[in-house]
């Protein structure tokens, strides 16, 4: 396959050499004459393990060349990668002028090219950039996206020092595209790369690099804060974290990584508060650990805001315990939501069969009477009565009985706090707490599209 790579810096040079290693013909493009000359001499533009050998081998085989002529690069390739820098401003906004300038150049070169062309954004960019790049190319080329060209998001996940190995042995390969042609081409391009090939929505692909890197930073900071607490106590923090990492069921796993409602129960609120208080008493500053509870409280407020935004006064809460399959009400976050709504004059009805049963058998009655007297008379095990009498239905856990609620009550507003449905074909108003409209009903699926790509010149 014939590839052009715009930008011969760190990521571009590694990508060019590795693509050539896979047997593709690669044309590098850069505004730097020095970088172009280095590539044409079979030498890399960066210092990185294994890159010297790859560049020399690719050059000797005639698979790697470079030019400052962007028309030549586009006309002699099927896919053009944009791999230029995206520097940050003091406020954290990205300066995308280099991305947009390359997009304009590619568009100009495409104006007199007949073949369908694929543009792939490899640079790290915010959601919305792909759409903007497509607009720039369409204007510069006079072609329509989807007919004369398409734009793919193909983020890189390379680490300095191991970039070649990361490229050739990734945990996964990710593209965001709305083009079947592009997906097929990229499957062919990366067919010899191990790991799962994932084709997803463009916005998801654009978001992934930021989520990955922010989480990696969070891991480092969390471990450091734990270490600082351990040091103050005379405890070996490396032994603590070594054992922590042995738990592959909860600690190092996909568990708890689903956006949704606030946490509750008898353990997480109490223990995170205890660790925070311990750090305070030891005079150890732990801003990340200190932020956990306030962030959890904020998610409760988000739920209240969404419910209030429906403009209805009759609210049905489906599930009161902190998770499905239990009657445990200790620190259940939905109780705080119900309290707040009752205090604002909303009419609340609550369905929870386990809590209702425990009331009748007196196993939970004393706790409810003492701690939740204002909720005592509005908890029932009759799901239909709650749904029928309410205008807004709030799903708080993944109880199986809630799966049929949309079909039975097609005109209610549904606020989903737990992603009960992956997709939904629903006539009413549906909204998730941390995700957009997943309604497949075209009449309801008027998703707001925002361009978050900010450019500072």
C-alpha positions in Angstrom: 0.0 0.0 0.0 1.2 3.6 -0.7 1.2 5.8 2.3 2.1 9.5 2.9 2.9 10.8 6.3 2.7 14.6 7.0 5.1 15.5 9.8 8.4 13.7 10.3 8.8 14.4 14.0 8.8 11.7 16.7 5.5 10.0 15.9 5.8 10.6 12.1 9.3 9.2 11.9 8.4 6.1 13.9 5.2 5.6 11.8 7.1 6.0 8.5 9.8 3.5 9.5 7.3 0.9 10.9 4.9 1.2 7.9 7.8 0.5 5.6 8.9 -2.4 7.8 5.4 -3.8 7.2 6.1 -3.7 3.4 4.3 -0.5 2.5 5.8 2.3 0.4 6.0 5.5 2.5 6.4 9.1 1.4 7.2 11.5 4.3 6.4 15.1 4.0 7.7 17.9 6.2 8.4 21.7 6.1 11.9 21.0 7.4 14.4 20.5 4.6 16.8 18.9 7.2 14.3 16.2 8.2 13.5 15.5 4.5 17.2 15.1 3.7 17.8 12.8 6.7 15.0 10.4 5.6 16.3 10.4 2.0 19.7 9.4 3.4 18.1 6.5 5.3 18.6 8.2 8.6 15.9 9.0 11.3 14.9 12.4 12.4 14.9 11.4 16.1 16.8 9.3 18.6 14.9 6.2 19.5 15.7 2.5 20.0 15.7 0.4 16.8 14.8 3.4 14.6 18.2 3.7 12.9 18.1 0.2 11.6 14.5 0.5 10.4 15.1 3.7 8.5 18.3 2.4 6.8 16.6 -0.9 5.9 13.5 0.8 4.4 15.6 3.3 2.5 17.8 0.5 1.0 14.7 -1.4 -0.1 13.2 1.7 -1.7 10.2 1.8 0.6 10.9 5.1 2.4 11.4 8.5 0.9 10.6 12.1 1.8 9.6 15.3 0.1 8.6 18.9 0.8 6.2 18.7 -2.1 2.8 17.9 -0.7 1.2 17.5 -4.1 3.7 14.7 -4.8 3.0 13.1 -1.5 -0.8 13.0 -1.9 -0.8 12.0 -5.6 1.4 9.0 -4.9 -0.4 7.6 -1.9 -3.8 6.2 -1.0 -3.7 7.2 2.7 -2.3 10.4 4.1 -1.5 10.5 7.8 -1.5 13.9 9.6 1.2 13.6 12.3 2.0 17.2 13.2 2.3 18.8 16.6 -0.6 20.2 18.6 1.1 22.4 21.3 -0.9 23.6 24.3 -1.6 27.1 25.4 -1.2 28.2 29.0 -4.9 27.4 29.6 -4.6 23.9 28.1 -6.3 24.7 24.7 -4.7 23.0 21.7 -3.2 25.0 18.9 -4.4 23.2 15.9 -3.1 25.5 13.2 -0.6 23.0 12.0 -3.3 20.3 11.7 -5.5 22.7 9.8 -2.7 23.9 7.5 -1.8 20.3 6.6 -5.5 19.6 6.0 -5.6 22.5 3.6 -2.5 21.4 1.7 -3.9 17.8 1.4 -7.2 19.3 0.1 -5.4 21.4 -2.5 -3.4 18.4 -3.7 -6.6 16.4 -4.0 -8.3 18.9 -6.2 -6.8 17.4 -9.4 -6.7 13.8 -8.1 -9.4 11.4 -9.3 -8.9 8.6 -6.9 -10.7 8.3 -3.5 -8.3 9.5 -0.8 -8.2 8.7 2.9 -6.9 11.2 5.4 -6.0 9.8 8.8 -5.4 12.0 11.9 -2.7 10.4 14.0 -1.9 13.5 16.0 -3.6 13.8 19.5 -6.6 16.0 19.0 -9.8 16.8 20.9 -13.3 15.5 19.8 -14.6 17.6 16.9 -11.3 18.0 15.1 -12.0 15.3 12.6 -15.2 17.0 11.5 -13.3 20.4 11.2 -10.5 18.8 9.2 -13.1 17.3 6.9 -14.7 20.7 6.3 -11.3 22.2 5.5 -10.4 19.4 3.0 -13.8 19.6 1.4 -13.4 23.4 0.8 -9.8 23.1 -0.4 -10.4 20.1 -2.7 -13.9 20.9 -4.0 -14.8 17.3 -3.2 -17.6 15.9 -0.9 -16.7 13.9 2.2 -17.7 10.3 1.7 -17.5 10.6 -2.1 -14.1 11.9 -3.0 -12.4 11.4 0.4 -12.9 10.6 4.0 -11.2 11.4 7.3 -10.3 8.7 9.8 -9.1 9.1 13.4 -6.2 6.7 14.2 -4.6 7.8 17.5 -1.2 6.6 18.4 -0.2 5.1 21.8 3.6 5.2 21.7 6.0 5.7 24.5 9.4 7.3 24.1 12.1 4.7 24.4 9.9 1.8 23.3 8.0 3.5 20.4 9.0 0.9 17.7 8.0 -2.0 19.9 4.8 -0.2 20.9 3.9 0.3 17.2 4.6 -3.2 16.2 3.1 -4.9 19.3 0.2 -2.7 20.5 -2.5 -3.9 22.9 -5.0 -2.8 20.3 -5.3 -0.8 17.0 -8.0 1.8 17.0 -9.7 3.7 14.2 -12.7 6.0 14.3 -14.5 6.1 10.9 -17.8 6.3 9.2 -16.5 4.9 6.0 -16.5 1.2 5.1 -13.9 1.8 2.5 -11.5 3.3 5.0 -12.1 0.5 7.5 -11.3 -2.1 4.9 -8.1 -0.2 3.9 -7.0 0.1 7.5 -7.6 -3.6 8.2 -5.3 -4.3 5.2 -2.8 -1.7 6.4 -2.5 -3.2 9.9 -3.1 -6.9 9.0 0.3 -8.0 10.3 0.1 -6.0 13.5 -1.0 -8.2 16.5 -3.7 -7.2 19.0 -7.4 -6.4 18.5 -8.4 -4.2 15.6 -11.2 -1.9 16.8 -13.3 0.3 14.5 -15.5 2.7 16.4 -17.2 6.1 16.2 -15.0 9.0 15.4 -15.7 10.8 18.6 -14.8 7.8 20.7 -11.5 7.4 18.9 -10.7 11.1 19.3 -11.4 10.8 23.1 -9.4 7.7 23.8 -5.8 9.2 23.9 -6.9 11.8 26.4 -8.7 9.2 28.6 -5.7 6.9 28.4 -3.1 9.5 29.3 -5.1 11.2 32.0 -5.7 7.8 33.6 -2.0 7.0 33.5 -1.3 10.3 35.2 -4.0 9.4 37.8 -2.4 6.1 38.5 0.9 7.7 39.1 -0.5 10.4 41.4 -2.6 7.9 43.3 0.3 5.6 43.9 2.4 8.6 45.0 -0.2 9.7 47.5 -0.6 6.2 48.9 3.2 6.2 49.2 3.3 9.5 51.1 0.7 8.2 53.6 2.6 4.9 54.0 5.9 6.7 54.5 4.4 8.8 57.3 3.3 5.6 59.0 6.6 3.7 58.5 5.0 1.3 56.0 6.7 0.0 52.9 4.5 1.5 50.1 6.0 -0.7 47.4 4.9 -3.8 49.2 1.4 -2.3 49.6 1.1 -1.5 45.9 2.6 -4.8 44.9 -0.2 -6.6 46.7 -2.7 -4.1 45.4 -1.8 -5.0 41.8 -2.2 -8.7 42.5 -6.0 -8.3 42.6 -7.0 -8.7 39.0 -10.7 -9.0 39.8 -11.3 -5.5 41.1 -8.1 -3.4 41.4 -6.5 -4.1 38.0 -9.6 -5.0 35.9 -12.5 -3.4 34.0 -14.6 -3.5 37.2 -15.9 -0.1 38.3 -14.9 1.4 34.9 -18.5 2.0 33.7 -19.6 5.6 33.9 -22.8 5.9 35.9 -24.2 7.0 39.3 -22.4 7.7 42.6 -21.0 4.9 44.7 -22.6 3.9 48.0 -22.8 1.0 50.5 -21.1 0.3 53.7 -17.5 0.2 52.6 -16.5 2.7 49.9 -17.8 5.9 51.5 -16.6 4.9 55.0 -13.1 3.7 54.0 -12.3 6.4 51.6 -13.3 9.0 54.2 -11.1 7.2 56.8 -8.1 7.2 54.6 -8.6 10.9 53.8 -8.9 11.7 57.5 -5.8 9.6 58.3 -3.8 11.6 55.7 -5.1 14.9 57.2 -4.1 13.8 60.8 -0.6 12.9 59.5 -0.3 16.3 57.8 0.0 14.5 54.4 -1.5 16.5 51.5 -3.4 14.2 49.2 -5.4 16.3 46.6 -6.5 13.3 44.5 -7.7 11.2 47.4 -9.3 14.3 48.9 -11.2 14.8 45.7 -12.9 11.4 45.6 -15.8 12.2 47.9 -16.6 15.6 46.5 -16.6 14.1 43.0 -19.0 11.4 44.2 -21.3 14.1 45.7 -21.2 16.0 42.4 -22.6 13.0 40.6 -25.6 13.0 42.9 -26.1 16.7 42.0 -25.9 15.8 38.3 -28.7 13.3 38.8 -30.8 15.9 40.5 -30.2 18.4 37.8 -31.2 15.9 35.0 -34.4 14.9 36.9 -35.3 18.6 37.4 -34.6 19.4 33.8 -37.6 17.2 32.7 -40.0 19.8 34.1 -42.2 17.2 35.8 -43.2 17.0 39.4 -44.1 13.3 39.8 -41.0 11.2 40.1 -40.8 7.4 40.3 -37.5 6.1 41.7 -36.9 2.5 40.6 -34.5 1.0 43.2 -33.5 2.5 46.6 -30.8 0.2 47.8 -27.2 1.0 46.8 -27.2 -1.8 44.2 -29.5 -4.5 42.8 -30.2 -7.7 44.8 -29.9 -6.3 48.3 -31.9 -4.3 50.8 -28.8 -2.5 52.1 -29.6 1.2 52.4 -26.4 2.3 54.1 -25.0 5.3 52.2 -27.2 4.6 49.2 -26.7 7.6 47.0 -30.2 7.7 45.6 -31.5 8.4 49.2 -29.8 11.8 49.0 -31.4 12.5 45.6 -34.8 11.5 46.9 -34.3 13.7 50.0 -33.3 16.7 47.9 -36.3 16.3 45.6 -38.7 15.9 48.5 -37.3 19.1 50.0 -38.1 20.9 46.8 -41.7 19.8 46.8 -41.5 17.0 44.3 -44.0 14.1 44.6 -41.9 10.9 45.0 -42.8 7.3 44.8 -40.2 4.6 45.3 -40.1 1.0 44.1 -37.7 -1.5 45.7 -39.0 -5.0 46.2 -36.2 -6.0 48.5 -36.5 -3.0 50.8 -40.3 -3.3 50.8 -40.0 -7.0 51.8 -37.6 -6.1 54.6 -40.0 -3.5 55.9 -42.8 -6.1 56.0 -40.6 -8.6 57.8 -39.2 -6.0 60.1 -35.6 -6.8 59.1 -35.0 -3.2 57.9 -38.0 -1.4 59.4 -36.2 0.0 62.4 -33.4 1.4 60.2 -35.9 3.0 57.9 -38.0 4.4 60.7 -35.0 5.9 62.5 -32.9 7.1 59.6 -35.4 7.6 56.8 -38.8 8.4 58.4 -39.7 10.7 55.5 -39.4 7.7 53.0 -41.2 5.2 55.2 -44.6 5.5 53.5 -43.6 5.9 49.9 -41.6 2.6 49.4 -43.5 -0.2 47.6 -43.0 -3.5 45.9 -45.6 -2.6 43.2 -43.6 -1.5 40.2 -46.6 -0.8 38.0 -48.2 1.5 40.5 -45.0 3.6 40.8 -44.5 3.8 37.0 -48.2 4.6 36.3 -48.3 7.4 38.8 -45.0 9.0 37.8 -44.0 11.3 34.9 -40.3 10.7 35.3 -38.9 7.2 36.0 -35.4 7.1 37.5 -33.6 3.8 37.1 -31.0 3.4 39.8 -29.8 -0.1 39.5 -29.8 -3.0 37.0 -32.7 -4.9 38.4 -34.0 -7.3 35.7 -37.6 -6.1 36.3 -36.7 -2.7 34.8 -35.8 -4.1 31.3 -39.5 -3.9 30.2 -40.2 -0.5 31.6 -39.7 1.4 28.3 -42.1 -0.9 26.4 -44.8 -0.8 29.1 -44.6 3.0 29.6 -43.6 4.4 26.2 -44.4 8.1 26.9 -42.6 8.5 30.3 -39.3 10.4 30.7 -36.6 8.0 31.7 -33.5 9.0 33.6 -31.0 6.1 33.5 -28.3 6.2 36.1 -26.8 2.8 35.4 -26.9 2.3 31.6 -29.7 -0.3 31.9 -29.9 -0.2 28.1 -27.1 -0.2 25.6 -29.5 1.1 22.9 -33.2 1.8 23.2 -36.0 2.3 20.7 -38.2 4.5 22.7 -41.0 7.0 22.0 -40.5 8.9 25.2 -37.6 11.1 26.5 -34.6 9.1 27.5 -31.4 10.4 29.1 -28.4 8.8 30.8 -26.4 10.4 33.5 -23.0 10.1 31.9 -23.8 9.3 28.2 -25.8 10.9 25.4 -28.9 9.9 23.7 -28.8 6.1 22.8 -32.3 6.2 21.5 -32.6 4.6 18.1 -35.9 6.3 17.5 -35.1 8.9 14.7 -37.7 11.4 16.1 -35.9 11.5 19.4 -32.3 11.2 18.3 -31.6 14.9 17.7 -28.1 14.7 19.3 -26.3 18.0 19.8 -23.0 18.0 17.9 -20.4 20.5 19.3 -17.1 21.3 17.8 -14.7 21.2 20.8 -11.7 21.8 18.6 -10.3 25.1 19.8 -7.5 26.8 17.9 -5.3 29.6 19.2 -3.2 31.5 16.8 
